[in-house]
Amino acid sequence: MNISEEKTMFILDQKDMPTHWYNILPDLPEPLPPLVHPVTKQPCPLDMPLPPPLFPDAINKQEFSRERWIEIPDEVQSIYKTWRPTALHRARRLEKALDTPAKIFFKYEGTSQAGSHKPNTAVAQAYYAKKEGFKRLATETGAGQWGSALSMAGALFGLEVKVYMVRVSYNQKPYRRILMETWGAKCVPSPSPDTEIGKKLLAELPNHPGSLGIAISEACEDAFAHDDTKYSIGSVVNHVLLHQTVIGLETKKVITEQADTYPDIIVGCVGGGSNFAGMYLPFVVDKIKGTKKDLRIINVEPTSCPTITKGIYAWDYGDVAGLAPIVMMYTLGHTFIPSSIHAGGLRYHGMAPIICHLHRLGFVEAMAVPQLATFAAGVQFARTEGIISAPETNHAIRVTIDEALKCKETGKAKTILLAHSGHGHFDLASYDAYLANKLEDYDYPAEKVKEALAHLPEVPKF
Ligand SMILES: *Cc1c(COP(=O)(O)O)cnc(C)c1O
């Protein structure tokens, strides 16, 4: 075939976009462990999952729904259509550069207004809060991707948004704060003097660098303290993964119907796990049912925050202060503060319970990769496909390239599907550091993890 006839982009028609999110819960071969109340340490009944009313009712119901297909409200579908469907690309130039027989596809979420997959859930969460009469949303953000996505969604629905941003990132990364403020949100460095937990931490250490776990505690406290406010979270929990399934549903349809293939390997990066689970939940069900037994699904994480590959499977808090529910997950300990790698979105001590459960059951695998190798992969991707990717996404690109190179050795023409979570236009300082040889690798912090794991909550057997 003439190269000008080779197809490199596959896109659904807007009329064929998903009208429902896919809920994996009824298809899990064993039920997911319940949430445990942070104070009583008792399991929360499934129909009333979160006794502190952190989330709008509709979201609480979705968290443990037994319905396989959950309708995407019309208004949410209509906003999705301002940037969805996103395209599925065939990375032919990267394939050629690697001289691999593998076929590499990537689904690119960087074309949303906020530059990542995060608006898929931000828009849904803002919709339900507005519909139930709330005026404000409180949330946390690390590097600012989630905070900016929710600020955009808040603007579209006329909700006030308060973002607690981890202080080191607030100081180092002004551009995402400016995005948030342009969309009308209020963004403060965390720990902040606006909450009790923040005041306490600032009294101990006036220039406290903060962490995602601390910022979550502040946002939860804010929501508890204001009747007109709900808490919103950008990853980890079931309903966020549910909303992100639009990625996998669109992909499954185009890759089978337009590209006439089905992936052998699916690769993505995991911080809390939402973009990648959103991609693979509609595929992993085929493996659970036994129709695609050989499908490999690889969760990629940083060696400096190796939650699945080095953490333990245990009950732990989602936040530092213990205000959020206790969940069963792989964890490095809720007091663990990871090294300052540039992939801010991957610096979280825990992991989505659904991903952990699927890993325990053997349906998905995990790998950890060091920072420098991820930037080398990101630069190779930029110089072949043109896209400058988020440092988080570079983790997935690293493993995609490595798997494609294995295909070169074995001569097997595997289909590799990469979940591309977003662009890196606000992370150029990290590329600058990499290109100037100023970035470093961080070893696995064994001692810090051991110390943090000593603080896991004790949950009685039930
Ligand atoms: C937030 C973020 C991630 C990590 O979050 P997940 O919930 O694991 O998807 C990955 N990539 C990008 C671009 C992000 O903004």
The ligand as a MOL file (V3000), in Angstrom:
LIG
                    3D

  0  0  0     0  0            999 V3000
M  V30 BEGIN CTAB
M  V30 COUNTS 15 15 0 0 0
M  V30 BEGIN ATOM
M  V30 1 C -3.8720 12.7330 36.8780 0
M  V30 2 C -3.1740 12.1600 35.7350 0
M  V30 3 C -2.7320 10.8200 35.7280 0
M  V30 4 C -2.8510 9.9110 36.9150 0
M  V30 5 O -4.1430 9.7030 37.4030 0
M  V30 6 P -4.9680 8.3810 37.1610 0
M  V30 7 O -6.1430 8.5080 38.0330 0
M  V30 8 O -4.0820 7.2240 37.5420 0
M  V30 9 O -5.3190 8.3460 35.7340 0
M  V30 10 C -2.1320 10.3290 34.5940 0
M  V30 11 N -1.9530 11.1130 33.5060 0
M  V30 12 C -2.3650 12.3890 33.4700 0
M  V30 13 C -2.1240 13.1990 32.2270 0
M  V30 14 C -2.9960 12.9480 34.5750 0
M  V30 15 O -3.4170 14.2190 34.5340 0
M  V30 END ATOM
M  V30 BEGIN BOND
M  V30 1 1 1 2
M  V30 2 1 2 3
M  V30 3 2 2 14
M  V30 4 1 3 4
M  V30 5 2 3 10
M  V30 6 1 4 5
M  V30 7 1 5 6
M  V30 8 2 6 7
M  V30 9 1 6 8
M  V30 10 1 6 9
M  V30 11 1 10 11
M  V30 12 2 11 12
M  V30 13 1 12 13
M  V30 14 1 12 14
M  V30 15 1 14 15
M  V30 END BOND
M  V30 END CTAB
M  END
